[in-house]
Amino acid sequence: MILNESKLLDQKRPELITQMELGTLFFARCSELYLTENGMISFILPRSVFVSDEHRNFRDGNYNPKMKFTEILDLEDVDPLFRVPSCVIFAKKGTNKYPVDGLVLEGRLPHKNAKLDEALKALNQKKEKFTQYEIGNRSFIEDQEFEEVLKLAEKGKRSYYYENFTQGATIVPRQFWFVDILPHPSFGIDPTKPELRTSKRATDRAKKEYEDTVVEGEVESGFLYFVATGSELAPFCTTTLPIAILPIEPHNGKYRIIHSEEARQRGYYGLYDWLVKVENIWNKKRGEKAGSMDVYEWLDYQRKLSSQSSSSKYRVLYNTSGTYLVSCVIENKTSIVKVDSSSIKVSGVVADAKVYRYDTDDLNEALFISAMLNAPIVDSLIKPMQSRGQFGARDIHKKLLELPLPKFNPNNNQHRELVNLARKANEKATKIVRELEMKYSGTGKIRQLIKEEIREEISQINRIVRNIIIDENKRSYGLDSLL
């Protein structure tokens, strides 16, 4: 019905059907069945219909029956209300045209389910006109004031780095790969072949299907890697990265997957035993589905693990989703982990699917990119394009790279200044992050305190990035209100 009858979703994007808000389907179906030619319909809907890719046809009015928005109420800043930010759409049959008259309501209600007279006294109302904008291939609804901001972002011109950032690997099920290093009660740790077990973190966060899955064994340390999963990212630094056992080795500047039989033939008997256990659990859990994709193909889905650079010195990372955009630079090198009195080598850092990565050998370029991505103005500019959940804006993905963020130029004074500020911010953040990690379990609190510590650097970075994005010879169009 969504694809063929109502046409709420373009047939070229069928993968978005699982993300559809069914409220839009009810809106369309009720309009078709019950709305008279001159009638009016209004629906309370999640505010994600303003921005999400799967609701583009709904915003366009390009579905059956054809509907024209007549008024929009934006309820995002009304609290307490619903579990997710909300809006109200009024419409009648016809061709949709923008701008659309609307109201922005904001304020705190005295309690949930407040009566109308109570709500009217508690809420501020502001008349607005809403229109639809496009950045790259995405569209979204915002008030007309956003047009002045959009002018500053050279509408439609993507960042030089758009094609260069790639989403990390889907390293799941976590119970197969993420591990804790276990000291032996009598003999300590063999640093070349430590005792490993499915990590407590993976077990605690296991999906129901794998909550009973624990793998244990001694594995050659050359197959240990740090993994950036997104939840460790903070501005200009990370908290302690989890460790995973990964059946990969460097090959032609990237990685190649090692299967169990190859591990046995090459004398990696610890890895062989581990992989056999994983294969058996996979086949048992997946049943008939295991025949369509084995555990190695799943680990390296779309080659997002094997395509990562094994030779590049630095990875620039940012989170795929979250209320705020954060970025850092990680050095991709062999590191030493101390467990009791033993030193264990970890072969490098790989990126998980919860982060996007850019690999480079140029530290200055890496710091420059990370500085731009940590600038509050960039976070502000992508906010209208982000879907929103219970706790605010969520999906980021490549939305920020649809802004005109330039390629690093070492001869540009502003670019060099960003590098120096990023280096200072990194030094400050790295100095306090371990202490904060011992005090707080939540990454959000750690990120907040790091931002406070590097407030001066962030402020200067923001000023420079503004000058890079905005034509200095034009008026700022009130952009200060966003910062």
Secondary structure, DSSP 8 states (H G I E B T S, - for coil): -TTTTS--S-TT-GGGGGG--HHHHHHHHHHHHH--TT--EEEEEEGGGGT-GGGHHHHHT-SSS-EEEEEEEEEEEEESS-SS-EEEEEEEES---S-EEEEEEEEE-SSTT--HHHHHHH-EEEEEEEEEEEETTEEEEEETTHHHHHHHTTTT---TTTTT-EE-B---SHHHHEEEEE-BTTTB--TTS-EEEE-HHHHHT--GGGTT---EEE--GGGEEEEE-STTEETTEES---EEE--EEEETTEEEE--HHHHHHTT-HHHHHHHHHHHHHHHHHHGGGGGTS-HHHHHTGGGTTTTS-SS-SEEEEEESBSSS--EEEEE-S-EEEEETTEEEEE--EEEBTTEEEEEES-HHHHHHHHHHHT-HHHHHHHGGGS-EETTEE-B-TTGGGGS------TT-HHHHHHHHHHHHHHHHHHHHHHHHHHH-S-HHHHHHHHHHHTHHHHHHHHHHHHHHHS-TTS--TTGGGG-
